[in-house]
């Protein structure tokens, strides 16, 4: 029996034989082009168009988070800069296949070097290139293998198109060598309630047919588990199914302490499904969908219509909207597309909006109008806020434009270190644990080589959360968490023990988190938080909390 470790997604358990993703298509030959350049270009354009259409169609079928991811891939397939590069390489003597391979590889390398959000797109770009080359060769694109019986899928990484359309009757769980907790594989797996472990060192060595036991809570892949381990997994799986089928109630601890469970949403069309799963409101509504595909900033009227649609779905409930979170790592020609050596630390978030205040003013104006037209309780927050001065700037401007409740996102350590002054200067704080972890531990969110650092259980992160939670208590300000950490059931309890007052997550995680909260009192949560804070590492913090729970 051998055990591999990675970053678990959710709290699922699964066991079954391994089936590996096929290797990528062989690299195209370096041989010079023998055919006509214009014919090669025409064939590439046909392939680009067909792949983009295929991805967009899959996105429409999948819906939800998957649709946004696949539509972004479809745009990559027809990116004008990439098309120009491919054509130039063909004119220089390359075949169409080789030109696509080299152009996409160069763009991938650039994205990886940029880090942050753009690095997370590099794996998506590789999948697009494979699909285009397969189309040019007239062969099927590499994808999820077919099987008559259920299996555990093992891969280097999984393309969004494959993750989004997995046959959940056949795929028991996912194991990937690459990726972290905020990679597309992790995000889509969580949204579809797929048991998954990412960033697993040694995953390449698992042979087809090997029986494995996947425990996403422990983050372990056990090869050739014992009969006793498999029996225990069956028991725990039955318990998890009972939890998912339990009646929907508001989030609360065992002693009745309210802990609202809110939804992270990326577009208005996701609202209905969130309500159906028991969302008590929205803790993070991302507004980037309005901007990222545009050549100019959307008008106040365009924005107002979409904001109104979301607010109308939650009458009488809180809806927290994040202002445009873009900048150098998500370049927009009308906002900031200047090249930066380290865009993850560059002109992004509120910094970028402050440098283009008209865009921020229009967004706040549209939100204020939507607020007036609906019965929802609108809260608005600024992304990537670094200090008190930025907090005061945003809150003052928001109130000037009619926003009643204005807050900030805590995503960089400096804001937590200034927690008391920040809490006094705004109406609420929302902690984005994904970026807070990345910046605190200097660990890129996508790189499998540093995935172990990208763990919100790390005591350094928990101490920053405690600073913000305690400041919130002193100043009577709500402190929420809207990062992926909120979807980890046991960590959610620890966060509440640190002073967090609400949890926002993908709606698919509500049932697990709701059930875990109901097994602990406020005193229990505080004790678990202390146990985690006293640990030296993320793994030790997780183990310490589990040990305390096991003794009760």
N, C-alpha and C positions, 0 to 999 in steps of 0.2 A: 504494500500500500504506500503510495506516494502522494504528497500534498503540494499543490501549487497555490500561490497567493496573488490576488489582484485587488481591484476596487469593485466592490459589489454594488449592484443597482437594485434598489428595492429590498424586499425581505423574502423573496421566493426561494424555494428549494426544488430541485429537479434531479433526476437520475436517468441515465440511458446511455446507449452506445454513441460514440463520436462519429460524425461525418464531417470531413473537412471541406472547406471551400476550395475549388480548383485553383491552381496557380494562375497568375495573370498571363495574358497572351505573350508569346515570345516577342522580344524587342525587334522592330523592323530592321531589315538589313541596311547597312550603310552604302550599299551599291548606288551609283548615280542613276538618275532618272533616264529611261530610254524612250519614253513616250512624250507626247505633246504636253507642254506646260499648261496650256489652257484647258485641255481635257482633264488633267490631273486636278486643277483648281475646281472645275465644275463637279467632279466626283466628290471632292472634299466638301464642297458647299451642300451637295445633296445629302451627304452623310451627316453633316452638322445639323441640317434642317430636320432630318428624320429623327435623329437622337433627341433634339430639343422637343420635338412634338411628342415623342414617346414618353419622355420624362414628365412633360406637362400633363399628358393623359393619365399617367400613373398617379400623379399628384392629385388630380381631380377625383380619382377613384378612392384614394386613401383618405383625403380630407385631413383636418386638424393640423397638428405640428408637421406631419409628413408632407402636406401639400406645400407649405411654405418652403420646406427644405428642397423638395423636388423642383419647385418652380425656380428656386435660386440656381439649381444645377442646370435647368433648361436655359437660363440666361447665360451661364458660363459657356455653354456649347456654342453660343453665337456672339460671344464678346467681340466687339469690333477690333480691339487691339490684338487679340489672339488670331483672328481671321487674317489681319494684315500680316502678322508674323508668319503664319503658315504660308500665305501666298508668296511672301518674300523668299522663304526657304525653297519653295518649289521653283521660283524663278532662278534661284541660285544653283539648281541642279538636283535637289532632293526629290524623292518620290513623295506622293501624297501622304502615305503612311508614315514615312520617316519625318516629314515636315510636321505632321500632327504630333508625333511622339516628342520631337525636340522642342517645339513651341510650347506645348503644355508642360513639359518637364522644366523648362526655363521659368515659366510662370509659377509653377509649383514651388520651385526653389526660392523665388522672390517672396511668395506668400509665407513660406515657412520662416524665412529670415525676418519678416515683419512681426511675427509672434502674435499672441492674443487671438482676437476674432478671426483675423485673416489667416493665421496659421491653421486654425480649425477647418478652414475651407480647402486646404491643400489636398486632403484625402478625397474630398468630393471631386476635385478637379481631376485627380488620377482616374477615378471611375468614369468620368465623362470621356477622357481620352481613350480608355479601353473600349468603350462603347462605339466611339467613332471609328477606331481602327478595325474593330470587328465588323462594322458595317462595310468598310472599304474592302475587307477580305472576303465578305460574304459568308461569315461564320457566326454562330451565336456568341453573344457577349458573355464573358464569364459571369456566373451568378450562383445563386443558392442551388446546391445539388438536389435532385429529386430522389424521393425514397418512398417505398410502400409502407414503411413503418416509422414511428416517431424516433427522433434522434436529437442529439446535442450538437449544435453547429459550432465548429471551431474555425477561426479565420485570423489572418493577420489583422485585418480591420474589416468592417462591413460597410458597403456603400449605402447611402441613404435610400436609394431606390430599392435595394434589396431588403433593408430593415423594414421599410414602410409596408411592404407587401408580403411579409413572411406568412406562410401558412401555419397558423397557431395550433392547428390540429396535429401538425407533424413536428414542428420545431419546439422542443421541450425547453431549451435554454440556449444562450449565446455565450461564447467564450472568445475574447479577442486578445491578441498579443499587444496591439497598440491601443491608443486612445486613453482618455481620462474620464472623470465623472461628468464633464460638460461637453464631451464629444457628441457628435450627432448619433452615434450608436447608442450611447448611454441615454441621451435625452429621448430618443424615439422608443427605446426599449422600456423606459419608465412610463412613457405616455401610453404604451400598448400593454403594460403590465407583463412584460416578458422578463423572466428570470435571466440575469446577465451578470457577467464579471468581465471587466475590461482591464487592459494593462497587465496581462498575466505573463510574467516572464516564464519561458519554457513552454508556452502554448504550442509553439511550432513543433515540439517533440512528441505531442500526443498523436498516436497512430489511429487511423480509421478503425472503428470497431471496438476500441477501448471503452469499457464501461466507466463512466465518471459520475460523481455525485457533486452537484453544484449547490453551494450554500452562499447565497448573496449577502446574507447578514454577516457571516464570518469572512466573506471575501475569499473563500477557499474552493479549489477544484481538487477533489480526492479521486485519484486514479485507482481502479479496481477496489471499490469499497467493500467492506465486509457485509454479510447478510444482516447483522445487527444494525449497522449504519443505514442500510437501505430500508429496513423496517422502521427505524426511527424517522427517516425522511418521509415515509408514507404517512405516518401519524401526524407529523408537523404539517404536511401538505393538506391533510383533511382539516386541521385546525385553521389553517389560513383560508381555506374555502369557506368555512363557517363564518369567519370574520368578514369576508367580502360580502356574504349574503345577509349580514345582520342589518336591522333597520337603521335608516339614516337619522342621526341626531346631530345637534350642534356640538362642536368641539368643547370638551370639558374634562377636567381632572376628576378623580374619584370622589373628591370632597365637594364637587360642584363648582370649583373655580373655572370660570369661562376662559376658553382659549379658542377664539374664532379661527376656523379653517377657511382660508380664502384661496382663490384660484389665480394662477399665473396664466394670462391670456395673451395671444399674439395677434388676434384680429377679432372683429365683432362676431364673425360666424362661429367662434368657439364658445360663445356665451351660453347658448342653450344647453349644450352637453355638460358644462360646468354646473349649471343650476340643477340638472337632473341628478348629478352625482352628489349633491348636497352642499355646494359652495355657499358660504354665508356672506359672500361678497367677493370682491376682486382685490388682491393684495399687490398685483403688478399687472398693469395693462401696458404692453410695449407698443409704442406708437411708430416704430421704425417702418412698419409695413407701408405706411403712407408716403414715405420719403425715399426708400432705398432704390426703387425702380424708376424714380422720376428724374427728369432732366432739369426740372426747376421745382422750387418749393411749392407744395399744394396750397391753394387759396384757403382763406379763413372759412369760406363756405363749404369747401370740400371736406376739410377737417371736421367742421361742426357736425356734418351729417354722420360721419363714422363714430364720433365720440357720443353723439346722441343715441345711436343704435346700441352701443354698449351700456350706457347708463340706463336706458329704458328697460334693459333686461334684468336690472337689479333695483326695483323700486324700494325705497326705504332702507337700502343696504349700502355699505361703504364700497366705493370703487376708487382704488388708488391708481392714478395714471402717472406714468413716468414720461417726462418730456424727452424729446428726441435724444437718443444716446448714439451719437455718431461722431465722426471726426476722422482723424488720420488713419485709424485702423478699419473704418468703414467709410471710405472716402466718398463724398458727394460733391459733384462739380460745383454746386451752388452753395456749398457750405465750407468745405476745406478739403482740397485734393492735393495739397502740397506734399511732396515727398519728405519723409522724416526717417532718420536712421533708426529710431526706436519708437514707433507710433503708439505702442501700448502705454508709453509714458509721455505722449505728446499732447497735441491740441485736440482733445476729445471731450465728450460729455458736455458739462456746463461750460468748460473753457471755450469750446468751439461755439456754443450758442451765445456766449457772452461776446465773442468776437464778431458775431453776426446777429445782433440783438433783434433785428426786424423779424427774423424767423422765429425767435423765442416769443416775441410779443404777439405775433400772429397765432402761434399755437396756444398761448395762454388766453388770448381773446376768444378763440374758437371753443376752448374748454369752458370758459365762463358762460358762453352762450348756451352750450349743451347743458350745463348745470342748471341754468334758468328754465330750460325747456323740459326737464325731467324731475322725478322725485327721488333720484338716487342721492347719496351723500358723497359728493365728489371731494377727493383729496388729490393733490398734485405734488409731485416731487421732482427734484432735479437730480440727474445722474452724475456720478464721479465728482462729488463735492469734496474739496480738500481741507477747508478750514472754516472758521467763523465768518471771515469777511465774505467768502463766497455764499455762505448760508444767508447772511443778512442781505446780500445783493438779490438773491433769488426770491426770498420771502417778501422783501419790499416791492419788487417788481410784480410778483404774483398778486399781491393784495391791491396794488395800484390798478391792475387790470380785472379785478373782480373775483379772484379766487379766494374763497373763505378759509380753506385749510391748506397750508403750504408746508412741505417738509423736504427732507434731503435723504439721499441714499448714502449709506456708509459702506464704501467699497475700498477705501484706502486707509491704512493704519492711522494717518494723521488725524482723521476725523474722530476716531475713537479716543485718541490721546487728548483731544480737546472736547470730550463728550459733554462736560457740564456747561461750557459756554455755548456749544452747539444746541443742546437741549433747551437752553433758555432763549435762544434766538429763533426757534422754529416751532411748528405745531406737532411734528412727529418725526421719527427717524425710522427708516427701513434699511435693514442690513442685507446687502448683496453678498452672500458668503462665497460665491464663486470667485469674484474678483478680489474680495478681501483676502481669501486664501492665497490666490495667485500672487498678489503684491506683497503680502506679509512674508511668505516663504520663498519668494523669488523663483516660482515654479510655473512654467508655461502650462496653461490648462490643457493643451493638446498632447504634449510630448509623453509618450509611454515611458521614456527613460526616467522621467521625474514624476510619474503618476503617484508614487507613494507619498510625495510631498503635498500633492493636491488633495488634501484630506481635511475637511472642516472639523474633524475630531481633534486636531492638533491643539494642545493646551494654549499655544500662543494665540490661536484664533479665538478659543473660548474665553481667554482673558480679555481680549478686546471686546467681545460680545458682552461680558460682564460689566466692563466700564460703561458701555452704552446703556445696558439695562439698568444699572444703578443710577446713572444720571437721569434716565427717564423716570424712575421712581421719585427721585428728589424733586424733580420739576413737574411731576404729574403729566408726563408726555408719553404717549404710546410708543413702543419700540417693537417693530415687527421684523420678521425674517422672510425674505422672498427668494433666497437662493436655494440651490438644490438640497442644502442641509435640512431644510424644513420637511422634506419628503422622506427622510430617514427616521423611522418611528421612534427608536430609542434616543437618538440624538435630539429629536423634537422635544422630548421630555427634559433632557439636559438644558436645552435652550430656554425652556420655560423656567427652569430652576435658576437660570442666570438673569432673569428679569424680562425675557421676551414676552410680549402680551398678545401676539397673534402670529400665525404661521401661514405662509402662502406657498402654494406648490402646484404641480400638475394635478388636475382633478383625479387622475387615476390613483393617486397615493392617498386620497382622503380616508378610505376604509381602514387601511393599515394604521395610519397615524391616529385616527379617531379611537380605534380599539386600544392602542398602546397608552394613550393619554388616560383612558378610563381605568387603567390598572394602577395608577399612581396618584397620591395626594400632592398638594403643594409642598408639604414638608419632605415627602419622598423625592420630589423633583430637585429641591434644594440640596438634599444629601447626595443625590447622584451627580449634581453639578460640582459639588466639592470634591467628590472622588475623582472626577475627570480632570479638574483643575490641578490636582496634586500629582498627576501622572507626568512622566517625562516626555512621552511621545504620543502620537495619535493612536497607535496600536495599543499602548499601555492604557490610555484613557478609555478606549472602547472596552478593553478587557476588565478594567477596574469597575466600570459601570455594570457590566454583565455579572461580575462577581457579587456586587451588592444586591442586584436584582435576584440572583440565584439563592441568596440567603433568606429572602423574605417568604 
